[in-house]
Every structure is written in C-alpha cells, then in structure tokens.
Amino acid sequence: MQILLAEEMRALDRAAEEEIGIPGLVLMENAGRSVADAAERMSGCCCHRKVVIFAGKGNNGGDGSGAGRWLHNRGAEVTLVLACAAEDLSGSAADELQYYIACGATVLEVMDAEDNPRFAEIENLALQADLLIDSLLGTGFSGKMRSLFIRLCGCINRVKETNPACGVLAVDIPTGVNADTGEADVSAVRADTTVTMALPKLGLYLYPGAEHAGTVQVADIGMPVVVVQVAIDGLCADDRGQQQGCPKQHVFQCCHHC
C-alpha cells in the first residue's frame, strides 16, 4: 500500500472524474457509507445511539453529511453541527447535505465562535453523545485554524476527556493535522479512530499527527486501480515513510482496509 500527499490525493480524485467519468458525488457517497460503517464498528449497532457530526463546508464535511444520512437511516439519533450556513456549500457537499436534510435528520448551523448560546447547545449535545464524528477540515488544512474551528475542536476534545466512553471518529484526517507533514495545531482533534479514503495520507504516520489519528483504517471508496497506478509517484509506503522519519513497522501496523 502506498502513502499519498494531499495534492496527490486531489489528483486521484480529478483523474477518477475526468478520465474515468466517475462523478465526485459517487466517491463522496462511498466515503460517507464507509464512515458510517466505521462508526458501527466503534459503537456497535447504531440504533438509538446518539451521534454528533461536526462538519465543514468542503468535501470532508460532505463525507460527514453522507455518513450522517446512513447512520440516521440505520436508527441513530444524529445531529450535524455545520460550521457555516447551509447556502455556503457547493457541489457534491451541498448535494449530500440536502439528502441528509431531506431524510429528516437534524442540522445545527454555527458561524460565529462568539455565539455562546449555540455553543452551549452543541456542548450539551456532545456530552450526551455515544460518538462524535469530526469532518470539519480535511487534507487541505495547513497553518493555523480559525477561531470557530478551534472552539469546535475544543468541544470534541473536552468531551473525549470528560467521557472516555464517547468515541471520536475522524474523517480522512483529524481536523488540525497537516496531511503532508503531520504537524498539528495545538487544538487539533484527538481521535480514537481515523477512517481515511482510498489510500493513507503521510501526515497520519508522522508525529504528532499519528498521536491525533488513533487507529487508522483505509476505506475502499471505489477509486479505480488504473487511476491509482497512473497518478501516484510509485513510492511504496515504507519507502516514503522511511524518508520522512516514519517507522516502517508503525506504518504497517496502522494501515488496514475497512
């Protein structure tokens, strides 16, 4: 199995759509179902389980909305905390949110880090949850997080400390972790499990990112093998990991298919 940088993963997504003709929405739908499956592996049967999903406006958030719909349909009590206005979404992420809403599941929008009443509501829901899902920021993150995301990540991490029985599942990569370097914002989400799409990302195996990722599961989202073979540079996981200071043993202990 090979390890990718963020731009290489974006190239795979483009090639799947432009060269093979697979719409991005198909891959996102597959990703959402993979996240829902991972949630059930963590929490058991989701019927009547309380799940809070923290979602951003990008494709990572779209994966979260898709997962929310699958979990809602399986009987979970799902609340999607959306870190923007619904109308700010576009493309496949907007489609997934509309499907989620059409199924009758709950959305709470939060756009201001100083909206204390809304954050009190979010924290109360999170403290009662059986599972928190982080789909705020994906592989495109670098640098420092905005105050809204710092506060949302802080909510996730506080619940994890307060209630260890509540699992934290990250989508693709924990929010606040750089997918290429493993650098982590001081407020980055600390997940129990990360389900990463198609192929693992280097930052999941470099410290401190590896500590934030928890157990890494690689989800098959239907990325065509021919696209993978053409688009990536051919480095094996142990080659790239060794070059970047990632222990070979650690890479292969953590990488496995869902």
C-alpha atoms as one frame of an Amber mdcrd trajectory, in Angstrom:
protein
   0.000   0.000   0.000   1.236   3.472  -0.865   1.061   6.668   1.164  -0.033
   9.893  -0.503   0.456  13.606  -0.090  -2.631  15.807  -0.145  -2.095  17.062
  -3.706  -1.618  13.502  -4.955  -4.977  12.559  -3.481  -6.598  15.535  -5.175
  -5.019  14.391  -8.456  -6.579  10.948  -7.970  -9.997  12.500  -7.418  -9.641
  14.615 -10.578  -8.464  11.676 -12.652 -11.326   9.470 -11.478 -13.822  12.089
 -12.654 -12.112  13.447 -15.779 -10.521  10.290 -17.179 -12.835   7.530 -15.972
 -16.044   9.534 -15.671 -16.863   8.694 -12.060 -18.646  11.722 -10.552 -17.202
  13.123  -7.357 -20.594  12.584  -5.731 -20.235   8.810  -6.217 -16.900   8.768
  -4.392 -18.312  11.016  -1.665 -21.304   8.733  -1.236 -18.994   5.744  -0.916
 -16.898   7.678   1.611 -19.971   8.550   3.671 -21.046   4.937   3.820 -17.518
   3.891   4.820 -17.585   6.384   7.690 -20.968   5.067   8.823 -19.623   1.517
   8.717 -16.596   2.574  10.784 -18.935   4.253  13.283 -20.835   0.999  13.719
 -17.607  -0.909  14.245 -16.740   1.541  17.015 -20.127   1.754  18.702 -21.932
  -1.422  17.733 -25.456  -1.262  16.380 -26.282   2.412  15.836 -29.988   2.060
  16.564 -30.872   4.742  19.161 -27.205   5.728  19.537 -26.603   9.462  19.803
 -24.147  10.697  17.189 -22.938  14.279  16.730 -21.161  15.063  13.462 -19.043
  18.215  13.184 -18.931  19.214   9.515 -17.225  21.926   7.492 -18.284  23.238
   4.114 -15.789  21.300   1.980 -15.657  17.724   0.733 -14.683  16.479   4.196
 -17.927  17.912   5.517 -19.771  16.308   2.606 -18.415  12.927   3.683 -19.774
  13.705   7.162 -23.228  14.606   5.842 -23.305  11.398   3.831 -22.315   9.393
   6.893 -24.999  11.160   8.893 -27.697  10.114   6.448 -26.558   6.479   6.518
 -26.486   6.486  10.316 -29.880   8.202  10.548 -31.350   5.564   8.252 -29.856
   2.864  10.492 -31.692   4.252  13.514 -29.117   6.550  15.097 -30.092   9.902
  16.620 -27.881  12.139  14.512 -27.161  15.844  14.848 -24.996  17.539  12.221
 -23.180  20.621  13.520 -22.448  22.650  10.394 -19.644  25.208  10.687 -21.175
  27.571   8.119 -24.508  28.494   6.604 -26.056  25.716   4.517 -26.166  28.022
   1.487 -22.376  28.381   1.631 -21.937  24.793   0.464 -21.463  23.918  -3.189
 -21.012  20.894  -5.424 -21.224  17.394  -4.003 -21.028  18.626  -0.401 -24.190
  20.686  -0.960 -25.907  17.671  -2.516 -25.040  15.430   0.425 -26.331  17.992
   2.914 -29.627  18.268   1.050 -30.027  14.474   1.028 -29.326  14.439   4.768
 -31.890  17.174   5.467 -34.495  15.533   3.200 -34.284  12.387   5.344 -35.433
  14.390   8.365 -32.161  14.482  10.291 -31.133  17.459  12.440 -28.767  20.284
  11.462 -27.381  22.993  13.739 -25.563  25.825  11.993 -22.836  27.725  13.810
 -20.917  30.511  12.094 -19.549  32.610  14.936 -17.046  31.482  17.559 -18.634
  34.024  19.927 -22.136  32.540  19.616 -22.163  31.324  23.213 -25.814  30.160
  23.346 -25.320  27.981  20.261 -22.064  26.571  21.615 -23.757  25.755  24.912
 -26.352  23.785  22.944 -23.642  22.000  20.938 -21.603  21.095  24.018 -24.682
  19.755  25.785 -25.481  17.518  22.805 -21.865  16.370  22.538 -21.693  15.482
  26.237 -24.717  13.203  25.813 -23.404  11.548  22.643 -22.193   7.990  22.189
 -19.991   9.004  19.257 -18.541  12.215  17.836 -17.511  12.388  14.177 -15.005
  15.002  13.026 -15.463  16.057   9.399 -14.608  19.732   9.814 -11.382  20.127
   7.831  -9.717  17.579   5.585  -6.418  17.175   3.788  -6.410  20.770   2.544
  -5.655  22.158   6.001  -2.333  23.824   6.756  -1.176  26.571   9.083  -3.455
  27.644  11.919  -7.152  27.107  12.409  -9.702  29.899  12.575 -11.311  30.627
  15.923 -14.573  28.864  15.006 -12.763  25.600  14.301 -10.582  25.987  17.387
 -13.686  26.184  19.521 -15.406  23.249  17.806 -12.298  21.085  18.092 -12.012
  22.115  21.728 -15.551  20.874  22.291 -14.695  17.475  20.776 -11.517  17.128
  22.820 -13.170  18.161  26.094 -15.902  15.574  25.644 -13.276  12.922  24.928
 -11.536  13.812  28.205 -14.755  14.100  30.207 -16.454  10.996  28.843 -13.949
   8.353  27.664 -16.846   6.085  26.686 -17.719   8.525  23.891 -15.650   7.604
  20.844 -14.175  10.131  18.420 -14.002   9.192  14.744 -12.115  11.436  12.299
 -12.917  11.532   8.591  -9.822  11.221   6.360  -7.566  13.078   8.815  -8.228
  14.729  12.197  -9.052  18.411  11.910  -5.950  20.494  12.550  -3.420  17.903
  11.338  -1.356  18.647   8.226  -1.822  15.748   5.809   1.715  16.077   4.418
   3.865  16.830   7.459   1.952  15.506  10.459   2.188  18.922  12.100  -0.775
  19.534  14.381  -2.431  22.708  15.579  -2.475  22.931  19.360  -6.273  22.489
  19.219  -6.284  19.633  16.698  -8.833  16.869  17.233  -7.610  13.810  19.107
  -9.398  10.870  17.519  -9.702   7.273  18.620 -10.014   6.154  15.001  -9.436
   7.816  11.645 -11.029   6.390   8.506  -9.034   7.693   5.547 -10.248   7.489
   1.964  -8.755   5.344  -0.809  -5.125   5.476   0.338  -3.428   6.614   3.556
  -2.027  10.133   3.911   1.534  10.684   5.081   0.623  13.021   7.930  -1.264
  10.206   9.650   2.041   8.423  10.340   4.298  11.349  11.217   4.306  12.772
  14.722   2.475  14.476  16.266  -0.204  13.714  13.654  -0.005   9.979  14.386
  -0.946  10.609  18.018  -4.041  12.535  16.941  -5.138   9.929  14.375  -5.519
   6.943  16.682  -6.124   3.708  14.785  -6.084   4.319  11.036  -8.488   2.464
   8.757  -8.293   2.785   4.980 -11.667   2.810   3.234 -12.211   1.470  -0.272
 -14.361   4.165  -1.903 -14.191   2.730  -5.418 -11.138   4.622  -6.667 -10.201
   2.834  -9.926  -6.951   0.878  -9.702  -5.845   2.178 -13.101  -6.118   5.755
 -11.812  -4.077   4.911  -8.719  -1.340   3.296 -10.811  -1.028   6.249 -13.176
  -1.477   9.165 -10.786   0.868   8.424  -7.887   4.641   8.547  -7.981   5.264
   4.883  -7.231   6.792   5.163  -3.775   5.791   2.296  -1.505   4.514   3.131
   1.957   7.705   2.026   3.675   9.904   3.968   1.218   8.136   7.270   1.765
   7.658   6.657   5.465  11.343   5.912   5.965  12.344   9.035   4.044  10.143
  11.175   6.272  11.219   9.559   9.538   8.143   7.364   9.981   8.985   3.919
  11.381   8.202   1.225   8.822   6.678  -1.025  11.478   4.293   1.721  12.586
   3.043   2.268   9.036   2.029  -1.327   8.508   0.562  -1.828  11.972  -1.825
   1.054  11.422  -2.797   0.619   7.752  -5.593  -1.807   7.017  -8.691  -1.836
   4.852 -12.145  -1.288   6.304
